[in-house]
C-alpha cells in the first residue's frame, strides 16, 4: 500500500476543504488527463487562485497521490473483509463484484483516473503501490476462480485467466458511464451484472 507521505506543510488546512478540493481535482484529472491538467485549471474549477491551492497541496502530483491512495485503501478494506469472511467461491465473486461497484459509486473519478493513468504512473517510485495493488488484485481474483473450479462451483473447462480479464475489465469500465445517484444503486447494478455473468441472458430449455 502507499508509502508514508512527507509531512504536509498545510496541516492547518480544513479537512473538509481538502476533501472538497480533492473531489474537484479528481473530476478534472478524470475529464482531461493528468498531464493535461494544470494547477491553475484545478484552481479555476474550485473558484480560487492557483497560488491559494498551494496552501492545501504542494503539487498536483500530491493531489493525485492522495486521490489514488485513498481509493485503493478503501477498496482493499472492503476486499480484505470479503476474502477473510470464509465464503464459498461463488459467494466470494459475488461479494467482490458488489464491493467493486460500491467503490465506483464512491470514487468514480478515481477509478477513471486509475484506468487511464496507472500504467505509466506505476513506473514512478512515488506510485509504486499501484503495481503492488494490481498484483494483489490479480492474485485474489484468480485464486477465487481456481478455488471455484476445484470445488465444482464453476465449470471445469473454464479458462480462468480469460475469465479474470473479462470480469476485471467489464466491471471497472462501468466508471465511464456510471453516475452516482442514478436510476440504479451499485448493489442493483452488481446483481444484474452477476446474473448475466454467472447465469447468462438466454432462457434455458
C-alpha positions in Angstrom: 0.0 0.0 0.0 1.1 3.6 -0.2 4.4 4.6 1.4 4.4 7.1 4.2 3.9 10.6 2.9 6.2 13.5 3.6 4.9 15.7 6.4 2.5 18.2 4.9 3.2 21.9 5.1 -0.5 22.6 5.1 -1.6 20.8 8.3 -3.8 23.8 9.3 -5.9 23.4 6.2 -9.5 22.3 6.9 -10.0 18.6 6.3 -13.4 19.3 4.7 -11.9 21.8 2.4 -9.1 19.4 1.4 -11.7 16.7 0.6 -13.7 19.2 -1.5 -10.6 20.2 -3.4 -9.6 16.6 -4.0 -13.0 15.8 -5.4 -12.7 18.7 -7.8 -9.2 17.7 -8.8 -10.3 14.1 -9.3 -13.1 15.2 -11.7 -10.6 17.4 -13.6 -8.0 14.7 -13.9 -10.6 12.2 -15.0 -12.0 14.5 -17.6 -8.8 16.0 -19.1 -6.0 13.5 -18.1 -3.2 14.1 -15.5 -0.6 15.5 -17.9 -3.0 18.0 -19.5 -4.3 19.2 -16.2 -2.6 22.2 -14.6 -2.8 23.5 -11.0 -4.4 26.6 -12.5 -7.2 24.6 -14.1 -8.0 22.9 -10.8 -8.0 26.2 -9.0 -10.3 27.7 -11.6 -12.7 24.8 -11.1 -12.5 25.4 -7.4 -13.1 29.2 -7.8 -9.8 30.2 -6.3 -6.4 31.5 -7.3 -3.7 28.9 -8.3 -1.4 30.2 -5.6 -4.1 29.6 -2.9 -4.3 25.9 -3.9 -0.7 25.5 -2.8 -1.9 26.4 0.7 -3.6 23.0 0.7 -1.3 20.8 -1.5 2.4 21.2 -2.6 1.8 19.9 -6.1 -0.8 18.3 -8.4 1.2 15.1 -8.0 0.4 15.2 -4.3 -3.2 15.6 -5.1 -3.2 12.7 -7.5 -1.3 10.5 -5.0 -3.9 11.2 -2.3 -6.8 10.6 -4.6 -5.5 7.2 -5.7 -4.1 6.0 -2.4 -7.4 6.9 -0.6 -9.4 5.0 -3.2 -7.2 1.9 -3.1 -7.0 1.9 0.7 -10.8 1.9 0.9 -11.1 -0.7 -1.9 -8.8 -3.1 -0.1 -10.5 -2.6 3.3 -13.6 -3.9 1.6 -11.9 -6.7 -0.4 -9.9 -7.9 2.5 -13.1 -8.2 4.6 -14.7 -10.3 1.8 -11.6 -12.5 1.4 -11.5 -13.1 5.2 -15.1 -14.0 5.5 -14.8 -17.7 4.6 -17.3 -17.6 1.8 -17.6 -20.1 -1.0 -16.1 -19.3 -4.4 -19.3 -18.1 -6.0 -20.3 -16.0 -2.9 -16.8 -14.5 -2.9 -17.0 -13.5 -6.5 -20.5 -12.0 -5.9 -19.2 -10.0 -2.9 -16.1 -8.8 -4.7 -18.2 -7.6 -7.7 -20.6 -5.9 -5.4 -17.8 -4.2 -3.5 -16.3 -3.1 -6.8 -19.5 -1.4 -7.9 -19.8 0.3 -4.5 -16.3 1.7 -4.9 -17.2 3.0 -8.4 -20.2 4.7 -6.7 -17.9 6.3 -4.1 -14.9 7.0 -6.2 -16.0 7.1 -9.8 -13.4 9.8 -10.9 -10.6 8.0 -9.0 -11.5 4.7 -10.8 -11.4 6.5 -14.2 -8.0 8.1 -13.4 -6.7 4.7 -12.3 -7.7 3.1 -15.5 -6.2 5.8 -17.7 -3.0 6.7 -15.7 -1.9 3.7 -13.6 0.2 2.0 -16.3 2.7 4.9 -16.7 2.3 6.2 -13.1 3.4 2.7 -11.7 6.9 3.3 -13.2 7.4 6.2 -10.8 8.7 5.4 -7.3 6.0 7.5 -5.6 3.3 5.4 -7.2 4.9 2.0 -6.8 2.0 0.9 -4.7 -0.1 0.8 -7.9 1.9 -2.3 -9.1 1.6 -3.9 -5.7 -2.2 -3.4 -5.7 -2.6 -4.7 -9.2 -0.7 -7.9 -8.3 -2.7 -8.4 -5.1 -5.9 -7.8 -7.1 -4.9 -10.4 -9.7 -4.0 -13.0 -7.0 -7.3 -12.5 -5.2 -9.5 -13.0 -8.2 -7.5 -15.8 -9.9 -7.3 -17.6 -6.6 -11.1 -17.4 -6.1 -11.7 -18.6 -9.7 -9.3 -21.5 -9.3 -10.9 -22.5 -6.0 -14.3 -22.4 -7.7 -13.2 -24.8 -10.4 -11.6 -27.1 -7.9 -14.7 -27.1 -5.7 -17.0 -27.7 -8.6 -18.7 -24.3 -8.2 -17.5 -23.2 -11.6 -17.2 -25.2 -14.9 -14.2 -27.5 -15.2 -13.5 -26.2 -18.7 -13.4 -22.5 -17.6 -10.5 -20.6 -18.9 -9.6 -18.9 -15.6 -7.2 -16.2 -16.9 -9.6 -15.2 -19.7 -12.5 -15.1 -17.2 -10.5 -13.0 -14.8 -9.6 -10.4 -17.6 -13.2 -10.3 -18.8 -14.7 -9.8 -15.3 -12.0 -7.3 -14.3 -12.5 -5.1 -17.4 -16.2 -5.3 -17.7 -16.7 -4.3 -14.0 -14.4 -1.4 -13.9 -15.3 0.1 -17.3 -18.6 1.0 -15.6 -16.8 4.0 -14.2 -17.0 5.5 -17.7 -20.9 5.6 -17.7 -22.0 5.2 -14.1 -23.2 8.3 -12.3 -23.9 8.3 -8.5 -27.5 8.9 -7.7 -28.8 7.4 -10.9 -31.7 5.1 -11.5 -29.9 2.0 -10.2 -27.9 1.6 -7.0 -24.5 0.0 -7.1 -25.9 -3.1 -5.4 -28.7 -3.4 -8.1 -26.1 -3.0 -10.9 -23.9 -5.7 -9.3 -27.0 -8.0 -9.0 -27.8 -7.6 -12.7 -24.2 -7.9 -13.8 -23.7 -11.1 -11.7 -26.9 -12.6 -13.1 -25.6 -12.1 -16.7 -22.1 -13.4 -15.9 -23.0 -16.3 -13.7 -26.3 -17.4 -15.2 -26.4 -15.9 -18.7 -29.1 -14.0 -20.5 -30.7 -16.7 -22.6 -33.7 -18.6 -21.4 -32.7 -22.1 -20.6 -34.6 -25.0 -22.1 
